[in-house]
Amino acid sequence: MCGIAGIFHPGTPKPVDPARIAAMIAAQAHRGPDGEGIWTAPGVGLGHRRLSIIDLAGSPQPMQAGALTVTYNGEIYNFAELRAELELKGARFVTGGDTEVLLHGWRAWGPAMLDRLNGMFAFGLHDADAGTLFLARDRMGVKPLHYVELSDGSLAFASELKGLLAHPLLRRVPDVTAIEDYLTYAYIPDDTCIVAGVKKLPAGTFLHVQRWQGVPRPRRWWDVSFADRSAGSAKALGEELLSRMRDGVRSRMVADVPLGAFLSGGVDSSAVVALMAEASKAAVKTCTIGFDEAGHDERAHAAVVAQRFATDHHVRVVRSEDFGLIDTLVHHFDEPFADGSALATYQVAALARQSVTVALSGDGADEALAGYRRYRFQAAEERVRGLLPDRWRTAAFGTLGRYYPKADWAPRPLRAKATLLALGTDGDEAYARAVGVTAPDLRARLLSPEARAGLQGHRAEDRYIAAMRAAPARDALDRAQYADVKIWLPGDILTKVDRTSMAVGLEAREPLLDHRLVEYCATLPVGMRLHRGIGKWLMKRSLERYLPRDILYRPKMGFVTPISAWFRGPLAAEAEGLARSRTLVESGWFDMKTVARLAEDHRAGRMDHGRTLWQLLMLERSAKRLFG
């Protein structure tokens, strides 16, 4: 795994100062502690920081082959098969790694090469003969790529935002629409950036820049369709599902360095460990984080799996009050990121790095196979919507929802406000709100009149609604999963894993996001993804030969942190201080009286604003670093 950067002049091929490339990759040194490389030519410069995984000494970057030069971050899991195919076409390889496959593949197939790649990647490839720069990102968005057009006419790109921030021509001006998006989701989606002008290359797209023709819009080269349905019995479809899971795991076990797995004790990570153990002659190295708070601790479940498959198991117990990592996370995420599980993900990555360089994770199955609880709610609400005419339903449930009290303190069955409001609107709008953290009415109170005016009608939920309505899908569950694969997965889940693992020099691989597996899951009948309220039903049924039922069918826990308790205890002063923060006051983004009221209501127990306060705290710390 690596960090990449580059500068390209689409117009006049001005010289590129190697010192600028050096600064851009130095800012990302944590992504590649094993080496660096810089290459410049008229009108172009490429840089690379390397974390050696395959062909440890033989594949330095940027790598050249004739007129072609590439800087690349990722792993091509089928590189050996592609290499053999290219050799039959006459290609002559001088290294043993996967990077050189990109160079010969480009020469043989051009942009169509992307369809043949099975992997996670982001790369920049310069073709001197054609006068082009080709930027591409993998299908799911596992690896990041940021780019920006600068005032001197150049195009700069880097794995992380901090790589671009090292360029002296990048003006650090905030984009207020990104603040609205961040307050909604607790992350900033891939179609925007908190630094105005900076863009993230969307997952499954490429950018082909031709000299003298300016910078075009990215072109999509991959999409997933939920519109088709596989036919067959549950047994037959389950066997095919298991076969594809097995292929995804085995293809990601190729490495010339120590390899292991994250093991939470949940279904997904346990499945990955089970399939790794099946394919490995040696004991699989597994890593688990435990918490000192019983409601958050999954060590016992992880221990069951570790014992069942005789893994080389490593455990670390961390304090639930371990919020001292806030500034570390702020540094590595660049943009504000308020998914509380990032704390635990960083800790398990740090634990894994003590014994391995590559770790397999279980991410992706919830999106591909409807594992989140919100899918169950969405399906149930859709059934209710289908029973009543829209006009009656909107009037009845909408009115009830508006007047029903917001009872954060009450037992869960009595917290009906969100459900009533959801039933009072259409399914796409309801789901767009369900995936959010801070509701529209609270955002409207938080944002200052000037910030609301600056939005010019922009509303964060609209991107979800647009994705769902444009989805190649048959029903509401399809549409919700499609939107999550396109927005939530790259923007939150994969960003979290990439930044936390790269922070400690660890390569994380996601076998359950093998694109062939995801494409297959999208064709499964709805009832085999979500069956009688059980998400990932077919996956769990197929894994019964590997895992005990209390692992497969216990309630989903996930990596959680007691954020609300923190803001009534050790972080209470931090919450109260937000209303006096010079960074937030001078930004002009917020009504500071509302911020103060949120902190006080939360501390007094009148309302639960823990997640919103966490968002504001992470935003305050990030904005201070980004904008001074």
N, C-alpha and C positions, 0 to 999 in steps of 0.2 A: 504494500500500500504506500501511497506517495502523496506529495504535494506538487502541483504543477503551476506554472505561470507563463505568460507570454505577452508580447506586444507585436502588433502587425499594423502597418500603414497601408490601408486600401488604396490610397492615392499615391502621391509621389513617394517612392521608396526611400524615406529619410533614414539616416543611420539610427540605430537603436543603441543606447548607452548600456553596455553590459552591467554597469553599476546599478541601474534601475532594475534589471532582472534579478540581480543578486539581492537587492533589498526586498523584492517581492517574494523570493523563495526563502529568504532568511526569516521573514515573518511567519512562515509556515514550517519551520525547521522540525517541529514536533511530529509532523506527518511523515517525515523521512529522516530518521537519525543516522542512517547508515551511509549516506553519501549525497553529493550534490553535483549538478552539471549545468553549464550555461553555454548556449550557442547563439551566435548572432550572424546575420548576413544583411545585405542591403534591404531595408524596409521590414525586417523581422528579427525577433529575438525570442528564444524559448529557454525556460529554466525548469529544473527538476530537483526535488528532494526525494531520496529513495529510502524505503523500508524494504530490505531484501527478503524475498519470500521464495522465489524460484530462480534457479541459475544465479546463485548468490554473488558470484564474482564476474559473470560473463555478460551481463546485460545493462551496462551503464546507459544513462539517458542525459540529455536528449540523444536519440539514436538516429543515425543516418543510413540511407541506402540510395546512393546516387543522388538524384534531385530531391528526394523525400527526407524529411526530418520530423520526428514525432516526440512529443512529451506526453506521458500517459500515466494515469492513476487508476489502478484496479487490477482485476484478474480475469483472464479469458480462460474459462474452465475447459473448453474444448479445443485449446490451442494445438494439442498434439494431432488431433484429427485434421484440423485445418492446415497444419504444417505439412502433413503427408499429402493432402490434396494439392497444395501449392507446389510441392516438390515434383509431383507428376506433371505440373504445368511448366516446369523448368526453373523454379525458384531455387536459389542456393542460399542456405542459411549458414550464418557464421556464429550464432549464439544458440543456447539451449532453452531460452525463456520464451514468454508469450509476447513480448513487445515487438519483436521482429515480424511476427505474424501480421501485425497491423500494416507494416510497410509493404510487405509482399502482397497482402490482401488488397490494399488500396491499388497497387499496380495492376492486379488481376481483375478486380471487380468494381473499383471506385466506391461511391457511396453505398452501393448494394452490398458491400462487405458487411455492413451492420446487421443485415438479416441473418448472417451466418454465425454471428458471435453469440455465444452463451456465456454471459458473465456480468460483472459489475465494472463499470468503467466511465471515465471522462478523459478525453484526450484532445490535444491540438496537433494537427498534422499539416505541415507546410509543404507545398508542391512548388518548387522553384520553377520548373518548366511551365506549369500552368499559371503561376502567379496567384495561387490561392492559399487560403487558410481554412481548414476544415475542423470545426469543433463539434463534438458529439458526446451525448450522455446516454447511459444505459436505459433500458426499457422502464424499470421500476423507479429509477432515481436514487439508487443506493449511493452513488458517488456524486458529489456536488461540483458545480461549475458556475462561477460568477463572471460576468463580463460588463464592460462599460466603454462607451465612445467618449474620448477625451477631447479637450479643446484644440489640441494640435492635429486633430484628424485621425489619430491612432485608435485602434481597438486593443484594449488590454483585457486579459482574462487571468483567472486564478482559481484554485480549488476553493479557497475560503475568502470571505470578504476582507480579512486583514491583509491578504496578499495585494488586493487592489488599493487598500488604504495606504500602503507603503509607497504608492506612486504619487509624486508631488503635485500632479495636475488634477487629481481627483478632489473636487470640492465637496466638503462634508456638509451637505444641506439635508435636513430631515424631510421625509415625505409624510405628510399628515395622514394620508390614506392608509399608510402602513400602521399607524397608531390605532386607527379604527379596526383594522384587521387583527392586530395583535391583541387588543382588548377583547375581541370576539373569540379568538381561537387559542390564545396563550402561546402562539407562535406566529411568525410572519410567513404566509404561504409563498410558494415558489414563483407566483406571478407578480410579485412585488418585492421591494426591499426598503428598509428604513432609510437608507442613503439614496436620495433622489438621483435618478439616472442610472443606477446600478441595476442590472438584470441578472436573473438566474436562468440558465438554459433549462427549459422544462424537461422532465423525464421523457425519454423516448423521442427526442428531437435532435436535429443537427442544424448547424449554422455554417453555410458554405459561402465564404467571402471571396469574391473575385476582384482582383486589382482593377481600379478605375471604375468600379460599379457600386461602391458604397456598401453599407452593411444591410443585408436583407433581413426579413423576418425569419425566425426559426421554422424549419419544416419538420412535421411529424413523420417519423418512420415506423412507429409501432403504436398499436392500440390494442386493448382487450375488449372482446365482445361478450356481453351477457345475453345476446339475442338468440343463441342456439341452445339446443338441449340434447344431451347424450341420452340414448335409449339403452335400456338393459336393466337387469335385476340389481338390487342393492349389493349383492355379493359380487357380481361381475364388475360393477362400477367401483366398488370398494377396492377390489384387487388392482384395478388399473390405477386408482388413486394412490394406493400404497406403493405400487411399482414406480410411479413418478416421484413420490417422496423419496424413495430409496435412491433413485438416480440423482436427485437433487443433492442429497447428502453425500453420496460417494464422489460425485464430481467435485465437491468442495473440500475433499480430504486430501487433495494433491498439494503438497508443500515440501520444501526442503528445509523446513524449520519446525520446531515443536508445535504441535497442534492440540487443541482441546475444545471444550464447549462450556457455555454458560448453562447452568442448571438451576432453575428456580423451583422445580418441583411441580410446575404447571404442566398442562398437556403438551404444549408445543415444544418446550425445551426438553421435556422427558422423551418425546417422540424422536427428536433429533439424536439424543444420547443413545436411545435404544437402537436406532438404525446405524449409528456410528459403531457401536459395540458389535453389531452383527457383521460389519465390514472390516473390523480391525483385528489384527492378530495380537496387538498389545493392549493393555488397559487404557481406556480413554481417560484423559485428564479432565475432570469436571470442577467447576468453580461455583460456589454458592455464597450469597450474602445473607446473613441473618440479622435480625433486628432485636433490640432489647425490649420490644413491645409485642406482646403475644398476638394481638390482632393483626400484626403486619409480618409475622415471622413464618417462613415456609421451610425452615431448615429440616423439620421432621419429614416432610413430604419429599424433599430433595434427597434425604438420606435413604429413604425407601428405594428410590430409583438407583442411587449410587450403589447400594448394596446388591440390588437385583442384577446389575450388570457389572459388578466388581470393578467399578471405576477407581481411578487414582483421584480421590476426592479431596478438595481443598475448601475450607470454610473460613469465613471471617465474620465476626459479629461487630456490627457498628451501632452506635447510639442513635436512637430515633431523633435526637436533638443535634445531629451532626450537620448543622447548617453553616459551618465554617468554610465549606467549599463554595459558597456563593460567588466570591470574586474569581475563583478558578473557573467556574462555569461561565461567568460573564465574559472572561477573557477568551475562552475557547469557542463560544457560540457567536461572538461578535454582536449579532442582532439579539434583542431581548428574547428570551426563551423561558417560559414559565411552566413547562411540564415538570411537576414535582418529582417524577420518577427519574429525572436526569441525575439527581444526586446518587440514587442507588445504582444506576447504570454505570456512572463513572466509577463507583467503588468496586463493582464486580469486574469491570475492565481492568482496574489497577491490580486487583487480586490475580486475575488471569495472567497479566503480563509478567508476574513473578516467575511463572513456570512455562508459559507458551508465548508464541509470537502471533499465532492465528487462533481465533476462537469462533466456533459456529454458534449461532443464536437461533432462537425459535420464532423470530419476528416474521409477520406476514400472513400467518394462517387465519388470524381473526378477520382480516379484511377479505381474504380470498374465500373463506368458508363460513362467514357470518357468525363469528364467535362473540362479538360484543353484545352486551345486554341491550344496547340501544336498538339493535336489529329486531330483537324480540318485541320491544315496545312498538317500534314502527310497524311491524307486521300486525300486531294486535290492534293498533289504532286504525290501520287501513281497513281492517275488517269492520270496525265500528263505522268508519266513514261510508263504507259501502251499504250500510243499512238505512241511512237517512238521506233525504234530499239535501243538497249543499246548502240551500237557503235556510232550511230548518236547523240543520246541524250548526251552521255558523252562528245563527241567532241564539240558540240554546246554550251551546258549550262556550261560545265566545263571551256571552254575558256572565255565565257562571265563573269562568276563568278570571275575568276582570275583577270580580268582587270577592273571589275566594282569597282568604289571607295567605300570605307567604309564610309558611310555618316551618322554618328550618329546624326549630327546636323539637318539633313533634315527631312521634313514631312515623316511619316511612309510609304506612298505608294512609296516613292523614295528610301527607304532602301532595295534594292533588292539583295544585294550581297549574303546574307545568303541563300535566296531562290534559286538563280541561282546556287550556289555551291551545294545545296542540290539536285537539279534536275540533276546535273552532276554526281551524284554518286548513288549507290543502296540505297534502302529504309532503310535497317537496319543501314548502316553506317550514313546515313543522320539523322536518329532519334537519334542515339547515340551522334551525335554532337549537335543536337537540345536541348537535356536536359542538356548540359554543360554550364558553365559560361565563362570560359576562353578557347578560341579556340586553336587548336593544334599549329598553327603558332606562336601565342603569347606565348604559354607555351615554345615552342622551343627557343624563344628569351630570355625569362625570366630565364630559368634554365641554370646554368653554364655548361661548357663542362664536368666537373667532375660529376655533378649530372646526366646529360644525359647519361653518360657512366655507371653510377651506376644503371640505370633503366634496363640495359641489354635487351632492346627491349620491355619492358613493356609499354603498352599504355592504358590509362584509358578507352577509348571508347570500347576496345575489350570485356570487361565484358558485356556491354550492347548488343553488336552484338552477343556474344555467347548465352546470355539469350534469345534473340529474335529468333535465329535460332534453339534453342532447345525447344522453347515453344510449349506446346500442344495447337495448334491454327490453325485457318483456313485462316486468312488473315492478312494484315499489321496492322490493328487497334488492332486485338487480340494480336499480337506479341508485339506491343508497350505497351499495357496495362499490359500484363504479366510481361514484364521487369520492368515496374514501380512498380508493386506490389512486385516484388522480390528485387529490388535494391533501388529505390527512396523512397518508402513508409517506410521501416524500417530504412534506413540510414539517411533520412532527416526528413520527417514529424513526424514519431513516436518518433524519438530521440528528436526532438524539444519539443514535448508535454510532454514527460516523464521527461526530465531534468528540464524544466521550472516549471512544476507543482510540482515535487518532491522538487525543491529548496525552495518552500514555504509551504511544508507539505500538499499538496492538491492531492487527487486522481482524475485523469482524466480518464474517460471511453469513449470509442468510439463505440456507438451502430451501426453505419453504417459499422463497420468492423466485425460485427457478421459473423462468417465464413459461416453460412448457407445462409446469404444474399449475401456475396461475390461470393460464388459458383453459386448461382442462377443468379446473374448479368452477370457472365461470359458466361452463356448459352443464353442470350438474343440476338436476331438477331442484326447485326451491325446497321441497320437502326433504331432500337429502343433505341440504346445507343447514336448514333450521327445521327441526322435527319435534313437534310437541313441546316447544319452548327450549329445546336443547340445540345450541349452536354447535357448529362443526360436527354434526351428528354422524355423518358417514365416516369422517376421519376417526372419530372416537370408536365407532363400531369396528373399523378395520384394525385398530390398534389393540383390541382386547386380547389378542394373542401375545402382545408384548408387555402391556402395562396393567396393573391392578385397577379395578373399578373405582376405588376411592381416589385414585389419581386422575382417572379419565372424567369422572362425573361429579367431582366435588365443585363447589362454587368457585368461580374465577376470583382470584385475589389480585394478582399483578403487583408490580413494584409501586408502593405508595409511601407517602411521607405525611406525618401528622401536622400539616401546615396550619390548619385552623387552631390547633392547640398551641403552636409556636407563637401565634400572634396574640394569644391571651396570656402567654408566659414569657419566655426569654426574648421573644422578638416584639413584645408589646411596645417598647420604646421606639423600635424601628418603624412600626406602623404609625405611631403618633407623629414621628418625625417626618413622614412623607409629606404632610401638609405644609411643612416649613422648608422642604428641600429646595435649595437654591436652583438646582437643575430643573426640577419640575415647575417651579414658579416662573423662572425665566423662559421656559419653553413656550408658555402661553397655551399649552394643550388642555389644561384642566381647570375646572372650577374647584379651587383649593378648599373652599368651605365644604363641598361635598366629599372631598377626600378625607378631611378631618372627621366628618360625620360618620363615614364608613368605618374608620378606625375606632371611634368611640363606641358605635353600636356593636361592633364585633367584640371589643374588649368587655363590654357590659353583658354580652350574651343575648342581646336583643335580636341580632341577626347573625348569620354566618357569612361573612365576607372574606373568609380566609383565602380563597383562590384568587379573588380580585386583588386583595392586598399583596399577595405574592407576585401577581402580574405587575403591579405598580412598583414594587420593590425592585424586581429584576429590570424593569424598564428604566427606573431611575439610575441604577448602577450602570446599565449598558449605555444610556444616553450620556452619562458623565464621561465614559471612556471614548465614545464616538465623537461627541460634539463639544466636549470641554465644559 
